[in-house]
């Protein structure tokens, strides 16, 4: 018996050593939100900036799909796809389309699938039906499917999201906490204990910085946003280090958006800062925070 316990002890010790001795990685994905160039040009720029992949909605037609596939292969980039609930059609029709969309997406073997799931006007049971459908597909196909915290969706605020987490043990989140900053009109400084389960259940991050009055600061490098940027980095670091306890990589999408998400000057609609620069800055800031070269 003692010999068995000793063998078990060393096996656990070796497993723990292997987990912590592996190089911990952050895999960064660039959003194609606002893209105005060809897939080839966009992927070339994405790779040159140091990204591991990109995140996009699944192509609408075969020609665009082929252009995307060729560019991904040419520049050795991974892809994370988005899937979403269409809130403009009846529930049953929307659920059917949402479920069908996974078939085409899964065939590409994406790094993950990030979902804009449900609606803040659907019932709990209706939103749960979308989540359950996605979880069933994730299990069957062994694909990573996450559900983004997002205004207008089931996860539009912290308290309601907690209800879904309690009811659905398999529910995994993409945390875009910038949405909650504006919904709750705060940086959630007094909600650290409430965020613990959110941190535990977050498997992907959208690295955009919000604030009490909006989902996107004008420029994350500006000194007036130092507190907001620091708060987001603190939360993101907790999530990443938590996941690094059991896995050697974590995925992050830098997701500062274009106008009109990006604030603009009146009349001219000229953006007040550069979207690409904001996103690459967030990648740099996370690398520095987590001591990754």
C-alpha atoms as one frame of an Amber mdcrd trajectory, in Angstrom:
protein
   0.000   0.000   0.000   2.789   2.413   0.928   4.583   1.574  -2.300   1.411
   2.309  -4.255   0.953   5.665  -2.546   4.573   6.579  -3.209   4.227   5.683
  -6.875   1.051   7.784  -7.104   2.766  10.696  -5.382   5.644  10.698  -7.867
   3.250  10.351 -10.813   1.317  13.420  -9.681   4.563  15.281  -9.048   5.832
  14.431 -12.536   2.569  15.523 -14.148   2.671  18.809 -12.263   6.305  19.346
 -13.269   5.513  18.665 -16.918   2.644  21.163 -16.907   4.703  23.941 -15.347
   7.910  23.188 -17.219   6.231  23.601 -20.605   6.559  26.970 -22.228   3.399
  28.962 -21.626   2.102  30.667 -24.736  -0.350  33.370 -25.724  -1.729  32.903
 -29.218  -2.883  36.238 -30.602  -5.632  36.633 -33.201  -6.312  39.864 -35.068
  -9.896  40.908 -35.760 -10.796  41.529 -39.400 -13.530  43.927 -38.251 -13.320
  46.897 -40.594 -11.029  45.148 -43.089 -10.890  47.024 -46.403  -8.093  45.130
 -48.188  -7.870  41.721 -49.845  -7.464  38.641 -47.707  -3.930  38.238 -48.981
  -2.933  41.781 -48.009  -4.677  41.534 -44.650  -3.065  38.201 -43.779   0.364
  39.441 -44.855   0.027  42.459 -42.552  -1.349  40.306 -39.726   1.560  37.874
 -39.908   4.136  40.670 -40.112   2.682  42.235 -36.954   3.339  39.044 -34.991
  -0.103  37.501 -34.843  -0.752  33.752 -34.823  -4.106  34.001 -36.564  -7.206
  36.058 -37.264 -10.833  36.054 -36.182 -13.650  36.548 -38.693 -17.191  35.612
 -39.598 -17.422  32.607 -41.886 -17.189  33.689 -45.570 -20.490  34.306 -47.326
 -19.538  32.771 -50.671 -17.183  30.130 -52.066 -14.880  32.593 -53.824 -14.212
  34.562 -50.648 -13.767  31.313 -48.728 -11.129  30.129 -51.172  -9.303  33.470
 -51.015  -9.277  33.285 -47.226  -8.077  29.676 -47.205  -5.232  30.445 -49.615
  -4.112  33.474 -47.588  -4.197  31.555 -44.304  -2.076  28.782 -45.782   0.318
  31.198 -47.502   1.077  33.119 -44.306   0.754  30.176 -41.895  -2.063  31.697
 -39.860  -4.750  30.034 -37.765  -8.381  31.114 -37.858 -11.071  31.556 -35.243
 -14.583  31.830 -36.647 -17.620  33.660 -35.335 -21.130  32.227 -35.299 -24.179
  34.190 -34.238 -27.860  34.093 -33.431 -29.937  36.028 -35.952 -32.271  38.077
 -33.741 -34.297  39.380 -36.693 -36.065  36.067 -37.350 -38.298  33.860 -35.162
 -36.619  31.782 -32.460 -37.038  28.377 -34.135 -35.681  29.600 -37.467 -32.763
  31.337 -35.792 -31.850  28.256 -33.751 -31.939  26.071 -36.855 -29.660  28.422
 -38.820 -27.302  28.851 -35.869 -26.937  25.090 -35.547 -26.513  24.538 -39.293
 -23.784  27.178 -39.504 -21.526  25.050 -37.335 -21.268  22.378 -40.041 -19.389
  24.588 -42.508 -17.296  26.182 -39.775 -16.175  22.899 -38.211 -15.026  21.555
 -41.587 -12.258  24.184 -41.539 -10.924  22.887 -38.192 -10.696  26.359 -36.650
  -8.672  27.107 -33.539 -11.973  27.967 -31.839 -15.490  29.182 -32.572 -16.687
  32.317 -30.814 -20.455  32.743 -30.620 -22.725  35.759 -30.369 -25.408  33.688
 -28.697 -29.063  34.336 -28.058 -30.714  37.649 -27.296 -31.398  39.839 -24.280
 -35.074  39.647 -25.354 -35.216  35.841 -25.482 -36.334  33.842 -22.464 -33.856
  31.898 -20.353 -35.055  28.651 -21.928 -34.680  29.995 -25.464 -31.148  31.246
 -24.862 -30.265  27.980 -23.160 -31.394  26.103 -26.273 -28.702  27.874 -28.322
 -26.031  27.152 -25.724 -27.080  23.498 -25.389 -27.000  23.051 -29.171 -23.487
  24.496 -29.363 -22.260  22.380 -26.452 -23.618  19.214 -28.059 -21.761  20.023
 -31.279 -18.584  20.838 -29.331 -18.665  17.468 -27.576 -19.419  15.490 -30.717
 -16.786  17.169 -32.878 -14.185  17.919 -30.187 -14.074  21.574 -31.165 -13.674
  24.590 -28.896 -16.903  26.608 -28.835 -17.160  29.680 -26.629 -19.944  32.194
 -25.977 -19.023  35.866 -25.893 -20.103  38.254 -23.164 -21.823  40.822 -25.335
 -24.507  43.503 -25.179 -27.728  42.376 -26.814 -27.023  38.693 -26.116 -27.842
  36.320 -23.242 -24.591  37.433 -21.592 -25.214  41.186 -21.717 -24.549  41.665
 -18.001 -22.774  39.990 -15.119 -25.724  38.838 -12.931 -27.633  37.232 -15.810
 -24.520  35.486 -17.104 -23.995  33.973 -13.657 -27.441  32.359 -13.870 -26.489
  30.604 -17.108 -23.142  29.488 -15.684 -24.914  27.937 -12.704 -27.423  26.122
 -14.905 -24.992  24.963 -17.614 -21.730  23.458 -16.295 -20.334  23.084 -19.834
 -20.780  26.763 -20.698 -17.454  28.347 -21.686 -17.082  32.065 -22.215 -15.207
  34.414 -24.450 -14.774  37.302 -22.054 -15.220  40.699 -23.652 -15.543  42.572
 -20.401 -15.562  45.939 -22.160 -19.301  45.371 -22.719 -19.947  44.966 -19.015
 -17.970  48.079 -18.115 -20.486  50.229 -19.966 -23.563  48.145 -19.047 -22.713
  48.445 -15.336 -21.280  51.953 -15.690 -18.112  51.068 -13.813 -14.814  49.233
 -14.049 -16.412  46.613 -11.747 -13.888  47.416  -9.003 -16.268  46.267  -6.267
 -17.228  43.037  -8.067 -14.020  41.020  -7.801 -15.700  38.183  -5.900 -18.535
  38.127  -8.446 -15.967  37.842 -11.235 -14.270  34.744  -9.811 -16.554  32.256
 -11.572 -16.403  34.328 -14.756 -12.612  34.067 -14.637 -12.805  30.314 -14.083
 -15.150  29.799 -17.036 -13.440  32.112 -19.545 -11.546  30.246 -22.273 -10.827
  33.089 -24.694 -10.449  36.852 -24.390 -11.420  39.767 -26.577  -8.812  42.364
 -25.660 -10.683  45.626 -26.055 -10.751  48.249 -23.312 -14.059  49.764 -22.319
 -15.037  52.288 -19.651 -18.037  53.399 -17.629 -19.529  55.368 -20.518 -18.576
  53.291 -23.539 -17.323  49.932 -24.854 -14.106  51.314 -26.353 -11.677  53.942
 -25.120 -10.481  56.385 -27.753  -6.818  55.307 -27.539  -5.458  52.730 -25.058
  -2.086  54.501 -25.024  -3.555  57.823 -23.875  -2.782  58.651 -20.212  -6.416
  59.411 -19.383  -7.254  55.728 -19.953  -4.416  54.287 -17.856  -6.774  53.183
 -15.065  -9.184  51.461 -17.465  -6.377  49.689 -19.335  -4.823  48.541 -16.060
  -8.136  47.174 -14.796  -8.667  45.140 -17.954  -5.100  43.821 -17.868  -5.538
  42.754 -14.238  -8.635  40.709 -15.087  -7.111  39.231 -18.240  -3.952  38.224
 -16.402  -5.974  36.338 -13.773  -7.800  34.410 -16.497  -4.662  33.530 -18.443
  -2.644  32.443 -15.404  -5.588  30.349 -14.204  -5.780  28.534 -17.536  -2.002
  28.125 -17.683  -2.283  25.898 -14.606  -3.781  23.168 -16.790  -2.835  24.079
 -20.372   0.214  25.504 -22.109  -1.518  28.074 -24.329  -4.302  30.624 -24.259
  -5.953  32.493 -27.145  -6.579  36.237 -27.293  -8.238  38.355 -29.987  -7.310
  42.030 -30.059 -10.621  43.639 -30.945 -10.573  47.404 -31.045 -13.112  48.279
 -33.714 -13.352  50.783 -36.582 -15.740  53.764 -36.760 -18.356  54.083 -35.389
 -17.068  51.911 -32.553 -13.926  53.986 -32.781 -14.848  57.558 -31.748 -14.707
  60.070 -34.593 -14.503  63.834 -34.988 -17.830  65.591 -35.618 -18.864  66.277
 -39.207 -15.762  64.719 -40.778 -16.096  61.281 -39.102 -12.307  61.092 -39.005
 -11.230  58.429 -36.451  -9.569  59.918 -33.377  -6.945  57.147 -33.321  -5.660
  54.221 -35.365  -7.494  50.895 -34.998  -4.571  48.726 -36.083  -2.169  50.535
 -33.763  -4.596  50.144 -30.842  -4.853  46.403 -31.426  -1.129  45.800 -31.771
  -0.607  47.903 -28.638  -2.911  45.569 -26.682  -0.919  42.570 -27.908   2.290
  44.253 -26.744   0.773  45.235 -23.381  -0.370  41.676 -22.659   2.997  40.235
 -23.624   4.758  42.662 -21.334   2.342  41.999 -18.457   2.914  38.240 -18.729
   6.645  38.449 -19.510   6.342  36.922 -22.966   8.846  37.910 -25.618
